[in-house]
């Protein structure tokens, strides 16, 4: 086998290891929205039926199923690494498909641009590991559709169909992921080609996306969250201008996340201007070579459109228009985090990055031209140099932590009698000393087999963005007003967990909690027994949503198996074509 065959995946693996190195140590990823636990379960909330919007389906279902045999912390870290590896490797494959003359040097630039960019850094710091897995699937989805449209018949089209199914379904681990994958697939359908017809590709891509989105869509319909207010909090989640850059410039440079705390130091100063100029210079250098490829044009248009759209919805008129759309169409609150849609620019950007090698290799220095390897090295070095703090877990900010022993003890007590659980302090986010300075979503809902009442309320820049958890909010008010036991029983609360060592509202809760029996107590957690219970989601709803999750799982497993089988069948065909 030729060593060059392994250059692209090997380089992608090396960059992934350089970014995620700290996570190789034992422990659990706990950072803002990223919460991993040794074992997860399947209460109503894990199926999207817990009273809040199903933003983590089928993610929670998959983690609960797999953590029965694999430690949940290892699982989440492995999936995150798979996302970055897939992004880089897929970018190289996509560049090799549309710009084969760029060779390995061009593919290596594509790998670098896909992995080493502000979008990856900021989403890592926000804890969006499942979004990054979906991000990593995009170049593979694009390549599959483009091969189908091109009509390449080497060994048949079955591997491309299987790849489309697998990577769309894998991206669908989170609702945003399946939307991103579906958009990329449908855009690539417009590419010219003599292969599979556009209508057939559209129908297939849409059907796969709808089946993948089944858990999210069905849980939204049956869980009663579609009628909840959807437009609250659009402004706090809008894309943000970084220092020295307007919002448009920040987004064009793949930055601009709404949370200023989830930004690497190099993007929090005027150095962001240099980083953006370097990235856009590489992209601009490659445009002349890429724009001449008709199959690549749809991805270039998508890149420009994603940046412009995201910038537009961050303006006053854009926010007003988005508010109208979100209020008119239930479930579209998924659009509120505008900057995440810049992920759609990545496939086009990586093609331009590969094209930069072709452009620069035509530059003459006297009687000599720049070698492709030198051009690629210069581009890769520039991309890495302007974002040095992505290395080693964004300079150690993305690192594993260890739970105090009390969490295991409380989980054992509650799981032996899984009744509804209320938690204190009355806030969604926690700041534990043993986690670090960054806040993290309360991990308790993922530790317990019981339903944990969760409001979904968020404090952003001193403003409360109201979640959908109406029942949880009512229980929260009872606790803050003095934790009257009778009122808690009427509300169907079985347990109350007091989490110490984190700021948050307690109100007069301690007054009533002192009169409740204590089932467990240490310096970190106190578990109070109330003893009541309440019915959860109906059996019919659970069965329906579980069925949708199983369909999604079948797409992932079936797509992977079909790809493997198709590759095996393709090998004899290739050997015959390359025979004597």
N, C-alpha and C positions, 0 to 999 in steps of 0.2 A: 504494500500500500504506500502511496505517495505521502510523505510528511505534510505537504501543502494542504492535503485534504483535511487535516486536523488543525490547521492554523487558525481558522475562524472560530470554531467552537472552543479551542484551547485558549485563545486570547479572550473570548467572552467570559470563560470560566475564571481566568486570571483577574480580569477587571471586577467580576462579581465578588471574588474572594477579597480583593483589595477594599471594596466598599463595605462588605458585610463581615469582615474578619472578626470583630469582637463577638459576633453572635455564634461563633464556633464554640465558645465556652458554655458550660452548663448554665441553665437558668431559663427565664421566661421573658418574652418581649412584652414590656409594659411601658407604653409611651403614647400619651394622648389617646387616639382612637384604637390603638393596637393593644389588645388584651388577650393573653394566652394563659391557660391554666393546665394543670396536669391532666385533667379529665373534664370534658363537657358533657352535658345531658340534653334531653329533648323535651323541655317544658314547652308550653304554648308559645312563649316568646321566641324560642329557637326555630319554630315553624312560621314565625311571622304573625301569630295570632294572640300576642300578648297585650294588645291595646295600643302599641306604638307602631309607627310606620315600619314595614318590613325592610329595613335598609341592609340587614346582614343575612339575607337569605339568597341562595341556599348555603352560604358560607357556614352559618352556625350548625346547620344540619350535617354538612360534610365533616366538620371538625368533631362534632359529637359522635358521629359514626366511627370515624377513624381513630379518635382518641381512646376508644375502647381497647385498641390493640397497640397504639403508638402514643407515646407521651405527647400531650398537646403542645408543649413548648417546642419540642423538636419538630413537630409537624408544621407549625406556623413558620418557624425559621426556614425549614426546607422549602415550603411553598414560596416564601419571599425570595429566597435564592433562585428558585426555579423561574420566577418572574423576570428577574434581572438577566439571568442566563438566556432565557428565551428571547428577551428583547434584543440582546446583542447578537446572538446566533441567528435569529430570524432576520434582523437587519442585514447581516452579511449575506444570507441566502437571497433576500429580496434584491440586494444590489447585484449579486451574481446572476440573477434571472434577467434583470432589465438592463444592466450595464456590464455584460460579461467581459468586455475589453478592459474594464478597470482592473480586472484581475484581483489577486489576493490583496494588494495594497489598497485598492478602493474599498474592498469589503471590510478591511480592518478599520478604515476611517468610519464606515457605517456603524460598525460595532461600537466604536468609541462614542460616537454621537448619540447612539441609542441608550447607552448606559450612563455615560458621564455628562450629565446635564442638570440644570437647576430643577427641572420638573421632578426627576428622581430624588434629588436631595430634599426638596421641600415635602414631597409626599412621604418619604421615609420619616422625616421629623414629625409629620402629622400622624404617623402610625397607619397609613393607608396601605398595608401590605397586600390586601386582596385586590385593590385597585391596580397596584403595580404588577400583579400577576396578569390581570386583564390587559394592561398596557403592553406586557411582553408578548401577548398573543397577536397583537395587531399586524406586525409584518408577516406572520405566518398566514393569517386570514387573507391578507392582500395577495400574497404569492399564490395561494391555492386558487383564488378566483381568477387571477391573471393567467395562470396556466390553463385553467378550464376554458377561458375565453380565447387563448392563443391556439388551442386545438392541438397541443402536443400529445402525440399518441404513443410515446415510448412506454410500452408496457400497459397501456390503458389509462383511463382517467380515474380509476377507483381510488387511487391513493390521494388524489386531489380532493375528491368528494369527502373521503374520510378525514382528511386534514381540515377541511372546512367545518365539518361536524365537530371534531375534537376541539379545535382551538376556539371556535365560537362558544361551545359549551364550557370550556375551561375558563374563558374570559367571563362567562356568566356566573362565576362564583359570587359576584356582586352585581346588583342591578346596573350600575354604571358600566361595568365591563361588557355586558351583553349589548348595551346600546352602542358603545364604541365599536365593538366588533361588527355589529349589523351595519352601521354607517360606513365603515371601511369596505365591507363586502359589497354593499349596494353601489358605492362610488366606483369601485373597481369593475363592476358590471358594465359601466359605460365605456370601458377601454375597447378599442377595435380588436377584432379577431375573427377567425374562421372556425372556431371550435364551438363549444356549447352556446346556444343562443341566449340573448339577453333575457328574454322572458323566462326561460327555464331557470337561468341563474337567479333571477330576482325571486321567483316563486320558491326555489330551494332555500336561498339565503334567508328569506322572510320566514319560512316555515321553521327552519332550524332555530332562528332567533326567538320566535314565539314559543316554541317548546322549551327552549332554555330559560326564557323569562317566566314560564308557567308558575314556579313557586312564588315569585314576587307578585305577579299579577293576581293569582288566585288568593294569596294571603291578604293582599290589599282589599280585594272584594269581600272576602268572608270575615276579615278581621275588624271591619267597621272603621278603618282609618281613612277611607277615601273621602268621607264627608267632613273630616277635621280641617281646620284652617290650614291652608297650604302656603300662603303668601307671607306669613310672619317670618322675618329674618332673611329676606332676600338681600337687603342692603349689607348687613354684616358679612355675608358670605360672598360678596362681589370681589372680583379680582382687584388687586392692590398695586399701585405704582411703587416700584423700588427706587432707592435713592438715585437721583440724577436721570431717571427714566420716567417717561409718562407710562400710563397703564398699557398703551399699545406697544411701546418698546419693551416693557417688562415681559409681556406675553409673547412677543416675537422672539425673545431670548429664552422662552420656555420657563419663565419665572412668574412672579406675581400672585402667589397664593395669598388668600385672604388673611391668614393668621401670621402676623409679623414675627411671632415667637418661633414659628416653624420654618425658619430661614437660616441657612448657613451664614457664618460671619462674613464671608466674601461677597454675599449678596445683600448685606445690610449696610454697606458703605458705598461710596462713589466708585469703588472698584467694580461694582456691578456693571457700570458702563463699559469697562474694558472687557469683562466677561461676555456681555451681550454682543459687543462689536466683533469679538473673536469668533463666536459661534455663527453670527450672521455673515461674517466674511467667508467662512468655509462654505456655508450654504450658497451664498451668492456666487462664489467662484465656480461651483458646480452646476449652476442653473443653465448656462449655455450648452453644456453637454447633455443634460437630462431633458431639457425642454424639447429637444429634437426627437425624443422617443415617445411616440403617440401613446403607448401603454402606460408611460409614467405620468403623463399630463394630468389625468384625474387625481392622482395623489398629490401633485403639486397644487392643483386648484383647491383640494381639500385642506391642505396645510394653510394656505392663505385665508381660506374661508373660516377655518377654526379660530385663527388668531383674530380676525376682524370681528367675528360673531361674539367671541368672548369679551373683546374690548367694548363692543357696542352695548352688551347687556350690563356692563359695569357703569354706564353713564346714567344720568337721571332719566332721560326718555327711554333708554333701554330697560331700566329697572321697572318703569311704569308699564311698558309693553309686556315684560316678562310677568309682572304681577297679574295683568289681565289674563294672560295665557294660563298661568298656574291656577288661578281661581276658576277659570272656565273648564279646564280639563283636569279631572281628579288624577292624582298620582304623579303629576309633573313637577312636584317639589324637588324631585331628584335633580332638576336643573339648577338649583339655587347655588351650589358651589361651582361658580362659573369657570374658574381657572382649570379645573380638572379636564375640561373639554379640549384644552390645548394638546392633550395626548394625541389627538387626531392629526396633529402636524408632524408627528414623529416619522411615519413611513415616508412622507415626501422629503423631510429634512435629511433622512439617512441616504436617500437616493442622491440628493444634491451633494451630500458629503462625499459619496463615492465618486460622483462626477468631478469634484474638485481635483482629484488625482489626475483625471484626463486633461483638465484645463491647465493645471500647473505643469504637467509633463510636456506641454507644448511651449512653455516659456524658455527662451534661449538666453544663455549666458555666454556671450561671444559666439563660438561655433558649436557649443554644446547645449543640450537640453537637459532640464531637470529630470532625473530618473524617477519613475513612479514610486519606488521605495522611499526615496528621499522626500518626495511630495507628501506621501502618506505619513511618514514620520513627523514631518513638520505640522501637518494638520492635527494629528493625534496629540502631539506635545502641546500645541496651542490650546486645544479643548480641555486637556487635563490641567494645564498650568493656570488657567483662569478660574478654575474651580478646585483648588487644591484641597479644600476642607471637606470634600465629599469622601475622601479616603478615610478608611478605618472607622466606619460607622459615623460619618460626619463629625470627625474628630472626637470620637468616643461618646457622642450623645445618643447613639443607637447601640445599646449594650444590654445584655441580659441581667435580670435581677432575680432574687430569691424571695419567696413568700415566707413570712414568719410562720412558725408551726401552728399557731392558733387557727389559721385559715383551714388547714386540713382537719383540725379537731372540730370546728364549727360545721364544716361540710359533712362530716361523719354523723353528727347529731341530727342535723336537719334532714339529711338524705335517708335516715332511718325512719323519719316521720315527715314526709314532704308536704307540708302545708304552706300556704302563701306567706311570703316573707316581706317585711318592710325594713328599710335600712335608714340609718342616720349616720352622719348629718344629712339634711334634706337638700342635697345637691347632687347633680349628675357626675361631676368631676371630683377627683380626689387628688390630694398632694401629700403622699406619704414620704416620710424621711427615708425609708428603705428603698424607695423607688428612685428618688432624685428630685431635682428642682422642677421638672416638667410635670404638668397635671396628667392624669390618666382617668379614663372612664372607670367607674366603680367595677372592680372585677367580680364582685359577689354574684351577679346574675349568671356568670358562666361557671361558677364553682358548684352551684346547687342544683339538685334534681327538682326542687320545688320552684314554683313561679315566684320571681322576685319582682315586686311592684316597682315600676320604673316610669318616671314622668317624661323623660326625654328633654327636660328643660335645660338650656345652656346659658351661661353667662358669658357674653362677648362684649368687650369694651364697655363694661358697666351696664349693658342692656340685656334683659332676659328674652331669649328666643324661646317661645313656648312650645313644648312638645305635645304629643297627642295623648299622653297617659292621664286621662281624666280621673279614672278610679284611683290611680296611684297618687294623684294630686290631692284628692279628697282624704286619703289615708294620711298623707303627709301633713295636712292641716290639722288632723286630729292629734298627731304626734306633737306638733309644735305648740298646740293649745294646751298640752298637759298630759297627753297619752292616756286618756281615760280608757280603762280596760273594757268597759261595757261597749263603748263606741267602737273600739278596735274589734271586738268580737262581732258586733253587728256588721262591720265592714269585711268580715271573713279573713282577718289576719291571724295566722298561726304562730308566727315568730317575729321578733324584732331584733335586728342586729345593729349594735352600736359600734361603729368603727372609730377607734381613737387614733390620735396622731395626725389628723388631717383637719384643716379649717373647714368651717361650714356652719350652717344654721342648725341650732338645737332647740331654740325657743324655750318653752317650759317642759320639754319632753322628759327631762330627768326626774321631775316631780312625780309623774305617774309611773315611770319605769322602775323606780325604787320599790313600788308595790307589786311588781311582777316577779314571779319566780325566775331565778337565774339558772340556766341550763349549762352555761360555760362562761368563764371569764378569765382574761389575762390582760396584760398591758396593752394589747392591740385590739382585742375584740371582746365584746360582751354579748351573749346570746340570751334573750328573754323569751320565755314561753308564754304565749297567749292562749293557744289551743284551739282557735276557731278554724274553720275551713270554708271554702266557697267553691262553687263549680267553675271550671275553666271553660275553654272552648268546647263546643258540642263535638260529640264523637264523629258526626258526619263531616264537620269542618276539618277536624284533624285527619280523617281518612282521605279526604279530597286533597288537602295540601300535601300530605305525605305521599300520595300518589304522584303529584306533580314533581315533588323532589326526586322520587324514584325514576321518573322519566328523564329528568335532568341527569341523574347519575348514570342512567343507561346510555345517554348520549356521550358522556365523557368516556366511560369504560368501552362502549361499543366503538366509538370513534378511534380510540387508541388501538384496540384490537384489530379493527379494519385496516388502519394504517400499517401496522406490523405485517399483517397478512398480505396486503397489496405490495409492500416493499419486497417481501420474499418472492412473490410471483413475478415481480418486475426484473429481478436479478437474472434469471435465465434468458429473458428477452434481451437484456443489455449485453450479456455474454455472446449471444448469437450475432448481435449487430457489430460487435467489436472483434468477432472471430477472424480467423485467417482469411 
